[in-house]
Amino acid sequence: MDTFLDLLKRFNYTGLAGPVLIILILTMMILPLPPVILDIFFTFNIAVSVIVLLVGINVRQPLEFSAFPSVLLVTTLLRLSLNVASSRIILLEGHTGPDAAGHVIESFAHFLVGGNVAIGVVVFVILTIINFVVITKGAGRIAEVSARFALDGMPGKQMAIDADLNAGLIGEEDARKRRRVISEEANFFGAMDGASKFVRGDAVAAIMIIIINIVGGLIVGMLQHDLAVGKAAETYTLLTIGDGLVAQLPALIISTAAGIVVTRVGTTEDMSEMLLGQLFSKPQVLNITAGVIALIGVVPNMPHLAFFSIAAALAGLARLMGQRQIATAKAEAQSKHAAAHPPEPQVQEVSWNDVQPVDQLGLEVGYRLIPLVDRSQDGELLRRIRGIRKKIAQELGFLVPPVHIRDNLEIKPNAYRILLKGVELGEGEAFIGQLLAINPGRVSGDLAGQPTTDPAFGLPAIWIETAKRDEAQTFGYTVVDTSTVVATHISNLLQMHASELLGREEVQALIDHQAKVSPKLIEELVPKVVPVGTLQKVLQQLLTEGIHIRDFRTIVETLADHIASTQDTDELTSAVRAALSRVIVQQLFPGESELPLMTLDPALENVLMQAVQSKAGGGLEPGLAETLLTSAAHETEQVEVQGHNPVLLTPPPLRSLLARFLRRPLPQMRVISHNEIPDNKSIRIIAVIGGSKG
C-alpha cells in the first residue's frame, strides 16, 4: 500500500494535463453532453479566456507568453467542440424550451439581448465583425511583419553576439542563451501569424453554425415536433443566438489578448505601466484635452454633466502630474548640484579596469568576409578554426588560446589580419564565392583570373570563378575555397609561432593535466625539482625547433635527471632532445630506416668548433657566417630538388648555434646532432655544406 502511494506521489500529473484536455475537447465533438456539463464547460471557456487576457496584459516581453500560439489553438478547438455539443442538444431538445441547452446559453439569450431575436442577431454579427475584421486581421498582420523583421534582423543580431563573445564581453553560455532568444522570437511571431488563422476560421465557422442551427431548428421543430413556424423560429433562433454569443465572447477576449501580445514592444513595463506612463504623464496634453472637452460641453443640447465632469477630472490629473514633475525636477536639480559641487572633490583613481588586456590570438576581417565568421550564415571559417586548434593540440601537445574574431572597417573589404598579442603576424586577401588555384610548380595551362600569391606558403596562385574548378584541377592546380585559404594561413602561422603561444598559464595547464594522469611524477618533480620557469623555456625551445611536446613525462623526467648538474637552458634542451631522439627522427623521416642527411665539410666543422670554443658560443665571424649561409642555401635547394627534407647533422656542441643561425634564412632546414640518432637507424650523407661547391 505504501509503495502504491509513493508511486502516486511521484506520478507526473502535469504531463497528463495537455493530452487529457485535448482528448476531452475531441470527445465533446462526438459524445452527447447533458446541459449541466455544458454549463460547466462554457463557464470554464470564459474563465480561460479571461486568464489569457490578463496574462497578455501583464507580460513585458512577447516571449514571456511563448505558449500563446498553442493556447490559441486549444481554446479555438474548445469553442468549436462546445459549439458542436450545444448544436446537438439544441436540435435534439430545443422544442422543450429556452433552457434546453443549459442555463448559460439561456442567460446569454435573455440577459444580454433581452430575449429579442433581432437584437441577438445584430449583436452577434457586430461581435463577429469586430473579432474577424478588426482585431484578428490586425494581430495577424502585425505578427506577419514582426516575423519578417525578426528573420531579417537575425544575421545582425547573431553577429553582435559573436562580436561580444569574441571580445570576451559575454561567455559561451550567455551567447547560447541570446541566440536561443533570437531564434525563439522569430519562431514565436511566425507561429502567431499562423495561429491567427485559427481565430479567423473560428469566426467564419461561428457564422455558418448559426445559419445551420437556425435552418436545422426550423426543420426539426416543424417536421418532428409539430411546432408552428413562428414558435419554432423564436425558440431555435433564441437558443442559437445565445449559443453563438457564449462562444463569441471568449473568442473576442482571446483575440484581444493576441493583439496585445503581438503589439508589445520589448520594455521592462507591463501594459498598464506603459499606458499610464505614456498617455497621462504630460500635464500640457491633459490641460489641452480638458479645454477641448469643456468647449464641446458648452455646445447647446450636449450632456453638460458628462463633458464637464471629464474635463474637470482631466484638469485635476494634469495639476497632480504637474506637481509631481516639479518635485521630481527639484530632486534632480539638487542631486546635480550635489554632484557638481561635492563637499570634498576627489580625483578618481586609475584602476586596473583602465588597462585593456591584449588578445593572445586575433583575427580581423573586412566587412565582405563577415559571412565567413557569422554563425547565422553557417560561417565555415569558425568550424575550421576550431578544427585547427584541435589539430594543433593533438600534434604539438598543448591547447592553443582561442582566436578572438572581430570585423575591422579600416582594412580592405576582402582583407584579413592575423594578430599575435595585438601585433600583426600575417595578412592576406580572400574573395567569397571564388576559389584559389595554387600553382605547385607543375601546371600544364594558364587560367583566367586575378593573379595573387598563396598567403600561407608564398606560391603563385590565381583567384578563379567556382565554375572553373574542374578546368583548374585538370591543369594541375591545387584548388581550395576561401575559408580553407584563411584557415591554412592561420594554421601555418600558429605552427611557426607555437613557442610564443606557450605562456606560463598554458604550461601550468599542462602540469595540471599531467597531474591527473601521473600524479606522483608531478608531485615529486614539479616544481620541487624542476622549476616551472625552466620547464617553460625548454618547452618553448622544443616548439621553436619544430618538436612536439606530447611526451611530457619524458621531458620532465629528463630535466629532473640533468638539472642538478646544469642550469643552462641550451644544455637542458640538448639533453631532452637526446631523450626524444626517436620522436625527432620519426617526425623528420617517418617510416625510414636509412636517414638521408646533410653534413658539414670537416674543415668547416673544425673552424666552427674552434669558433664556438674560443667565443663560448658567442657567434660567428661575418666572413665565416656568409660562407656557411651561402653553401647551406645552395645544398638545401639541391636536396629539396631530390625530394628529401633538408636535415643537417652536426656534432652536439654545434647543433644549438647552427639551429639559431639558420632558422630565419632557411626555415625549412632542421639541425640535429649525432646523439639524436637512434641506434636502430643508419645514415646516408646526401650533401656536404662547405665543400668545393660551396
N, C-alpha and C positions, 0 to 999 in steps of 0.2 A: 504493500500500500504506500509506504514511504517512497519507494522507488518510482511509482506511478506519479505521485505528487511532485517529486523532483523533476520528472520529465515534463510535466505540465508547466512548472515554473520556468524551465529552460526553453520551452517551446516559443518559437518566433511568431507571435501573433501579428506583429506589424507587417511581416512579409506576406501574410494572407489577406490583408485588408484590400489591396488592389484587385487581385484575382476574384475574390468573393464579391466585391462591388460590381465588377464588370459582368460576372455571371448572373447576379441578381437583376441587373439592368436588362440583359438579354432575355432573361427568363420572363420578365414582365411583359415583353412583347408577345409571348406565346401563351402563358398561363393566365386564366381569368383571375382578377383580384377583387375581393369584396370592397365595398365603399369605405369601410373603416381603414383598411390598409392603404387605399388610395389617398385618403386624407393625411395619413402619416407621411407618405412619400411626397405628396405635394408640399406639405409643410417643411419637410427635410430639404426639398429642392430650393424653396425660398430661403431657408437658413443658410444653405451652402452658398447661394448667390450673394447674400449679404456678407458672409465671411470673405469671399473672394474680393468683393468691392473694398472692404476695409483693409485687407492686406495690400491690395493695389494702391490704395491711397497712402499707406504708410511706408512703402518701400522707398529707399533712397537711390538705388541703382536698379535698372531693369533686371539684371542677373540675380538679384535677391529673390526674384519670383521666377526662376528659370523653369519651374514646373508648369507655368501657366498654359503653354500650348496643350499639354496633356490634360490639364484641368478643363480647358475649353472643350476638348473632345469628349471627355467623360460627362460633363454637365449637359452638352448637347445631346448625347445618347440618352441621358437620364430623362430629359424633357421629351424627346421623341418616344421613348418607351412608355412614359406616362400618358402621352397623347394617344398611343395605340391602346393602352389598357383602358383609359377613360372612354375612348371612342367605342370600344367593345361593350362596355357596360351601359353607355348612353343608348346605343342601338338596341341592346337587349332589354333594359329596364326603364328606358325613358318614358314609357307610357304611364308609369306608376306615379310620376310627379317630379317636381324640381329637385328633390333630394335623392333621386335615383342613383346619381354618381358620387354621392358623398356630400358632406356639409361644406367642404372648402369650395367646391365648384358652385354650390347653391349660394354661398355667402358672396362670392365674387359676382355672381349673376344679379343678385338682388341689391347688395350694398354699394358696389362700385358703379353700376349702371342703372340702379333704381328699378330693376325689373323690366326696363324698356328695351325691347329688342333692337329698335333702330339706333338708340344711343349706344347700345353694346357693340353693334356692328361698326359704328363710326369710331368709337374709342379704340376698338381692336385694330381697325385699319390704320388709325393715326399712330398707335404704338408700333405697329409693324413697319410703317414707313420710316419713323424715327430710327428704329433699330437697323433696318435694312439699308436705307438710302443714306442716312447721315452718319451714325456712329460706326457701324461695321465697315462701311465703304471707306470712311476716313481713316479708321485704325488700320485697315488692310493696306491702304496706300502708304501710310507712314511706315508701317513695318517693311513694306517692299523697298522703299527708298533707304531706310535705315540699314537693311540688309545689304543693299548695293554699296552704300558708302562704307559700311564695315568691311566688306570684302575688298573694296578699292584701297582702303587705308591700311590693310593688313601688312603689306610689304614695308611701308614706312615705319609702322609700329614695331614690327619684328626687327628691323634694322636698328631702331633706337634701343631695343632690348639688348641686341648683340653688342652694340657700341658700349652700353653701360656695363655689360658683362665683361667684355674685353678690357675695359678701362678699370675693372675691379670695383666699380661702384656698387654692384649687386653680386650676390652669389649665384651658383648654379641652380639652387632650389628656388630662389626668388625669380630667376629668369624663367624657369619652368612654369611657375605659378602665373606669371604675367602672360606668357604665351598661351597658357590654357584659358585665361580670361578672355584674351583676344579671340581665340577660336570659338569659345562658348558664346561670345557676344554675337558673332556673325551667325552661328547656328541658331541662336535664340530668335533673332529678328527674321531669319529665313523661316523658322518653324511658325512664328507668329503670322507671317504672311500667308502661309498655307492654312494655318488653323482658322484664320478669319473666314475662310471659305465655308467652314462648318456652320458658323453663325448665319452666314448669308443663305446657305441651303436650308438651315432650320427655319428661317423666316418664310422662305418660299413654301416649305413643307407645311408650315402652320396655316397658311392661306388655303392650300389645297385640302388640308384635313378639314378645315371649317366648311368648305364647299361640299366635300364628300359627306360629312356628317349631316349637314342640313338636308341635302338631297336624299341621302340614305334614310334619315329620320322620317322625312315626309312619306317615303315609300313604305317603310316598316310600319309607321303609325297608322296610315290609312288602309294598307292592304292586310296587315297581320292583326292589328288591334282595333280596327274599325273606328279610328278617331276621325273627327271632322277635319277638313283641310285647315281651318283657322286654328283649331286646338292643337293639331299636330305641328303646324308651323311655329306657333308660340312656344310650345313645350320644348321641342327639339332644338329650335334656334336659340332659346334662352340657355339651355344646357350647353350647347356647342360654344356659344359666346363666352359663357363662364369658364368652360374648359380652356378656350383659347387665351383668355386673359390670365388665368392661373399659370399658363406656360409662358406667355409673352413677358409678364412682369419680371420673372427671374432672368429671362433671355436679355431683356433690356438692361438689367443690373450687371450681368456678366459682360455684355458688350461695352458698357460704360467703364467697367474695370479694365477691359482690354485696351480701350482708348487711353485711359490714364497711364497704364504701364508703358505702352509704346511711345507715348509723348513725353515720357520722363527724360530730362536732361541730367546727366550724372552730376549730382551735387551731394553734399552732406546733410541736406534738409529733406524732410518729407513734404508731401503736397501742401499740408496745412501751413507749415512754416514758410514755404515758398509764397503761397498766396497772400498770407498776412504780411509777410516781409516786403513783397514787391508791389502789391496793389494798394496797401493802406499805410505806406511808410512815408509818403511825401505830403506834407501839410498843404503845400500850394495847390496840388492836384485836388485834394479833398475840398479846399475852400472854393475853388472854381466850380467843382461839381455841385456843391451845396448852393452856390449862387444861381446856377442854371436851373436846378430843380425848384428853387424858390420862385424864380421868374415864371416857370411853367405853371406853378401853383397859383399865381396871381391871375392867370387867364380865367375869364368867367366860365362857369359851369364845370370847372375842374374840381376834383375831390381835394379841396384845400387842405383838409386834415392830413391826408396821406402824404401829399407833397411837402407840406411844411414840417411834418414830423421827420421825414427822411432828411430834409435839408438841415434841420436842427441837429440831428444825430451826426451827420457828416461834418458839420461845423464844429461840434463838440469834440469829435475824434481828431479833427485837424488841430484843434487847440492842444489837445492832450499830446499828440505826436510832436507838435512844435516845442512844447515844454521839455519833452524827453530829449529831443535833439539838441536843445540849448544846453541841457545838463550834461549830455554826452560831450558836446563841443568844449564846455568848460573843463571837464575832466581831462580831455585830450590836451587842451592848451596847458593845463597845469603840469601834466606829465611831460610835455615837450619842453616847457620852461625848466622843469627839474632836470631833464636830460641835457638841455643846453647850458645850464648853469649849475653844475654839480657843486656840492659844498667843497670838495677837495678833488680837483681834477687829477685823474690817474692816466698815465700813459700805458696803453695796452702793451703788455709784454709780448715779445716774439716767442712763439711756441713751435713745437715740432710739427704742428699741423700746417705751418707755413712751408715746410720742406716737402716738396713733391718727390715721391720715390721714382726711380728710373726703372722702366721695364727691362727685365733681363733680355727678352726677345720681343721684337715688334715687327709688324708688317703693316705698311701704309700703302693704300691703293687709291688710284684715281677714280673719279666717280663712274666711269664707264666699266670698271672692273668690280663694282659693288655687287652685281649678281653672283659673282664667284664666291663671295663670302656671306651671302644673305641666306639665312636658314629658310625663310619663307619661300624663296625661289630655288630651294634644293641646291644650295651652293656646294658644288663638288669640291672646291678647294678646302673647305672646312674638314670634310672627311679625310681628304688626302693629308692634311697637316696632322690630324690625329694618327693616321697611319704612319707618318714619318716619325713622330715621337715614339710610337710603339716599336717601330723597326730599329731606331737608334738605341732604345733601351735594351732591346734584345741583342743587338750587335755589340754595343760598347759596354753595357753593364751598369748604366745609371740612368735615372729619369731626367730627361731634358725639361727645363721650365716651360710653362705654357707660352704660346705665341699670342700676344695681345694684338688684335687686328683693329684698325680704325681707318676711316677714309680721310684723305688729305686733298683739299681743293687747291693747294698751292703747287702740286705736281701735275704733270700732264695727265689728261683724262685716261689714257691707256697705260700709264706708268705705274710701277710699284717700287717700293723701297723695303729692304730688309735691314732691320736695326738690331744691333747688339749693344745693350746697355746705353741706349739712347744715341749711339753713333752709327751712321750708315755703314753697312757691311757690304751691301751689293744692291744693284738696281737693274731694272730692265723694263721692257715694254711688252705687252701682250694684248691680243685682239680677240674679243669674244666672237664666236661664230666662225673663226678661221682656224686653220691648222698650221703648225710649224713643221716644215720639211727640212730636216737636218742632213747636210751632206757629210757622210762619214769618210769621203775621200775616194769612193769608187762608184760614182754615179755615171749613168750612160746617156743622160739627156738633160736638157735645160727646162726649167719651169717658169711660167709667167706668174709673177707675184712681187711682193715687197721684200727686197733683199735685207738681211739682217744678220746678226750673229747670235748663236745659241748662248744665252746668258750663263748657263751652268758650266759649259766646257769650252766656250770660245770657238766653236766650229762654225763655218759658214752655213747659213740657213736662209729659208725663204718662207714668208707668210703667204699661204695659198688659201683658196676657197675650199670649202668642205667637199665640193663635188670633184675636186682633183686628187682626192686621196689615192684612188687606185692607180692613177697615172704616175703619181709621185713614187708610190711603192714599186711600181714596175721599173722605174728608172733607178731604183736602188736607194732612194732617200728613206731616212727614218722619220716617220710621220707621227707627231704627238699633238694632243689637243692643248687648249690654253691652260687649263688647270694643271696638267702634267708639266708644262713648261715652268710655271711658277713653283710648283711643289718640288720638282727636281732641283731647281736653283736653291731653294731653301734647304733641302736635304744635303746638297753638296757643301753649302756654306756651314751648316751645322756640323757636318763631319770634319771639315777643315778646322773649325774653331771649337771643337768639343772640349778642349782643355780649359778654355776661358769660361765655359758654362758650368764647370765643376767647381762650385764655390764651397765654402765651409758648411753651408746648410745641406748641400747635396751629399757631401762626404758624411755628415752626421746621419743623414737618412740612410746611406749605405751601411753605416755601422749599426744603426738600429735594426735594419732589415737582416743583416748577418747575425745579429744577436738572437733573433728568433730561430735561425737555422743552426747556428753553432754558439750557443750562449756561453759555454766555458771558454772558448777561444777569445771572444771579445772581453769577457770578464777579466781574464788573466793578462791580456796583452794591450788592449786599447782602453784608456790612454796610459795605463800604468807603465808599460814598456815602450810602446810606440806612440809618441805624441800625435795628436790629430793634425797639427800643422805640418809635421814631417810627412805624414801619410798623404796629406793633400798634395804636397809638392811632388812626391813620387808619382802619384796617380796622374797628375797633370802632365808630367814629362812623358809618361807612357802614352797618354792620349795624343800628345803633340807628335809623337813618333809613329802614330797610327796603330798602336797596340791596344786591344780592348782590355777592360779591367773586370771581366766577368769572373775570373778565377780569384776572387777577393781573398779567399782563405790562404792561397799560396803566397799572395803578395804580403799579407800581414805576417805570416809565419817567417818568410824570408827577411823581412825588415827586423823582426824580433831577434833573429839569429845574428844579424850584422850590425845592429845599431849600437851595440856596446863597443865595437872596435872603430866605428867612424860615424861622424855626423854629417858628412858631405853628401849632398843630395845626389850629385852625379854618381858617386861611388855606390850609394844605396840603390839607385836606379839600375846601374850595371849589374848589381847582384840579383835584383829582381828579374831583369831581362834574362840572365842566365838560368834562373829557375823557371822562367816561362819560355825556354828555348823551343819546346815542341809547339807551343801556341804560336810563337812568332813565325816559325817555318811553315806551319800549317796555313797561316794567313797569307804568306807570300807565295808559297808553292804548294797549293792543295793537291794532295794525291801523288806527288812526285817523290821518287826515292833518290834521284840524282838531281842536285841543285845547280842550275846554270847561274854562275856568279861572275861579277866583275871583281877585279883586284887591283892593287896598286903596283906600279913598277917598283922593284926592290930598291933602286936608287932613290926614287921619290919617297918611298916609305921610310928609308933611313934618314933622309933630310927632315921629314915631318916628325919622326921620333925625336931627333935631336932638337928640333924647334920646340916641341912640347916639353921636353925635359929641361931645356935651358930657360924657357919662359914660364914654366909651371902651368902650362895650358893657357897662357895668356892670349895667344893668337898667332897669326901667320904674317910673314913679311909680304908687302904688296906684290913684289915680283913673283914670289912663290905662289901666292894666292891666285894670281892671274893665270899662271901656267896650269895650276891644278884645275881651276874652273874651266878653262878652255878645253883641256883634254877630257875632263869629265863630261862636258856638254856634248863633245863630239862622239865619245864612246856610248853615251846614253842614247843618242839618236840612232846609232848603228844597232844597238841591242834591241831597241823598240822596233826597228825595221825587221829584225829577225823574229819578232813575235814574242820576246821574253820581257819579263819585268826587270827594270834596271835595279839590281841589288848589289851593293858594294860590300865586299868582305875585307875587314881591316883587323889589325891587332887591337886588343881591348883598350890600350891607352889612347888610341886614335879615334875610336868609334864616336864618342861624345862630341869631340871637337869637329870632326868632319860632318857629323849629322847636323850640327847647328850651322856650319858654314855653307853646306849645300842645300839646306832646306828651302830657302827663299828662291834662289835662281833655278833650282831643279827640284820642284816639289814632288815630282813623280819618283824620284830616287829614294831608296831605303838603304840604310847603312847598318850592317850587323857585324859582330865581332866573331873571332874564332871560337870562343867559348859558348856561343849561342847556337852552334851546330850540333844537333843531337848525334849520338853515337851511331844510330842506325841509318844515317844519311851520308851519302857521298857527294862530292862536289866536282863540278866541271867548270873550268875557267873559260869564259867566252869572250872576255875583253880585258885589256890591261890599260889602266889610266896612267899617263905619264910616260908611255913608251915612245917609240920612234914616230908614231902617227900623231902623238900629242904635240 
